[in-house]
């Protein structure tokens, strides 16, 4: 028995929806583990999850390491809150519009780039961050796949365009 075109299309849509869900769950894990990392840092635990936003964590980690003043810590805390709010807004709004997922992907790419720059310029042992960078790249791949799947689903939802017929020319 052959598979109908509609069954193939339905199966493809299901697979694409799974990719989008996987990307959104990964994004939720990113936000959740990032928040846990901040709590671990606040309570002085010398451990952090690699699946997280690096910029807020290392910004606050740096404040702890250099024993920054209150104003600097408050500013770092505000920056951290703004970054997390941005990720959460992107996560919520990406349910309906692809560009929010694309924005989140872009933000996480910048986060990964800044992590790499931080690792290779400010740390005495940059090799210690290579696994963390690899995990970030894996997360980027998941977000790219989710973003592409959202785009394909959007194209499937649109009705096909009909080309207007060219009017027949009449010669007098």
C-alpha positions in Angstrom: 0.0 0.0 0.0 1.2 3.4 -0.8 1.3 6.4 1.5 -1.0 9.2 0.4 0.4 12.7 0.0 -1.7 13.9 2.9 -0.3 11.3 5.2 3.2 12.3 4.2 2.4 15.9 4.8 0.9 15.2 8.2 3.9 13.1 9.2 6.2 15.9 8.1 4.2 18.5 10.1 4.4 16.2 13.2 8.2 15.9 12.9 8.6 19.7 12.5 6.4 20.3 15.5 8.6 17.9 17.5 11.7 19.9 16.5 10.1 23.1 17.5 9.0 21.6 20.9 12.5 20.2 21.4 14.0 23.7 20.8 11.5 25.4 23.1 12.1 22.8 25.9 15.8 23.3 25.5 15.3 27.0 25.8 13.2 26.5 28.9 16.0 24.3 30.4 18.5 27.0 29.5 16.5 29.7 31.4 15.8 27.4 34.4 19.4 26.2 34.7 20.7 29.7 34.3 18.5 30.8 37.2 19.8 27.9 39.3 23.4 28.8 38.4 22.7 32.3 39.7 21.4 30.9 43.0 24.4 28.6 43.3 26.7 31.5 42.8 24.9 33.6 45.4 25.2 30.8 47.9 28.9 30.3 47.2 28.6 26.8 45.6 31.6 26.2 43.4 29.6 24.5 40.6 27.5 25.6 37.6 25.6 23.9 34.8 27.0 24.2 31.3 23.6 24.6 29.7 23.0 28.2 30.7 23.4 31.7 29.7 27.1 32.4 30.2 27.0 36.2 30.2 24.9 36.7 33.3 26.7 34.0 35.2 30.2 35.2 34.4 29.2 38.9 34.9 28.2 38.1 38.5 31.0 35.7 39.0 33.5 38.4 38.0 31.8 40.8 40.6 32.3 38.1 43.3 35.9 37.4 42.2 37.0 41.1 42.3 34.9 41.9 45.3 33.1 44.6 43.4 31.2 47.4 45.2 27.5 47.5 45.8 26.7 49.7 42.8 28.6 47.4 40.4 26.8 44.3 41.8 23.4 46.0 41.5 24.2 46.9 37.9 25.3 43.4 37.2 22.2 42.1 38.9 20.0 44.4 36.8 21.7 43.3 33.6 21.2 39.7 34.6 17.5 40.2 35.2 17.1 41.9 31.9 18.8 39.1 30.1 16.6 36.5 31.7 13.5 38.5 31.1 14.4 38.8 27.4 14.9 35.0 27.2 11.6 34.3 28.9 9.7 36.8 26.7 11.3 35.2 23.6 10.3 31.8 24.9 6.7 32.7 25.5 6.2 34.7 22.3 8.0 32.1 20.1 4.9 30.0 20.5 3.2 32.1 17.8 5.9 34.0 15.8 9.2 32.6 14.4 11.1 35.8 14.8 11.1 35.5 18.6 12.8 32.1 18.2 15.3 33.7 15.8 15.9 36.6 18.2 16.6 34.1 21.0 18.9 32.1 18.7 20.8 35.4 18.0 21.1 36.3 21.6 22.4 32.8 22.5 25.0 33.0 19.7 26.2 36.3 21.1 26.3 34.7 24.5 28.4 31.9 23.2 30.8 34.3 21.4 31.2 36.3 24.5 31.9 33.1 26.5 34.6 32.1 24.0 36.1 35.6 24.1 36.0 35.5 27.9 37.5 32.0 28.1 40.5 32.8 25.8 41.3 36.3 27.0 40.6 36.4 30.7 41.1 32.9 32.1 44.5 31.5 32.8 43.3 28.0 31.7 40.9 28.5 28.7 40.8 24.7 28.1 38.6 24.5 31.2 35.8 26.2 29.2 36.0 24.1 26.0 33.3 21.6 27.1 31.1 24.5 28.1 31.6 26.1 24.7 30.8 22.7 23.0 27.6 22.5 25.0 26.7 26.0 23.9 27.3 25.0 20.3 25.0 22.0 20.7 22.3 24.3 22.1 22.7 26.6 19.1 22.2 23.6 16.8 19.0 22.7 18.7 17.8 26.3 18.4 18.7 26.5 14.7 16.7 23.3 14.0 13.7 24.7 15.9 13.9 28.0 14.1 14.1 26.3 10.7 11.2 23.9 11.6 9.1 26.9 12.6 9.8 28.5 9.2 8.9 25.3 7.3 5.7 25.0 9.3 4.8 28.6 8.5 5.3 28.0 4.8 3.1 24.9 5.0 0.3 26.9 6.6 0.2 29.5 3.9 -2.0 28.8 0.9 -0.1 28.3 -2.3 0.1 31.4 -4.5 -1.6 31.4 -7.7 0.0 33.1 -10.6 -2.4 35.4 -12.4 -3.1 34.4 -15.9 -1.6 36.6 -18.5 -4.3 38.2 -20.5 -4.6 37.1 -24.0 -3.4 39.8 -26.3 -5.7 40.7 -29.1 -4.3 42.3 -32.1 -6.5 44.5 -34.1 
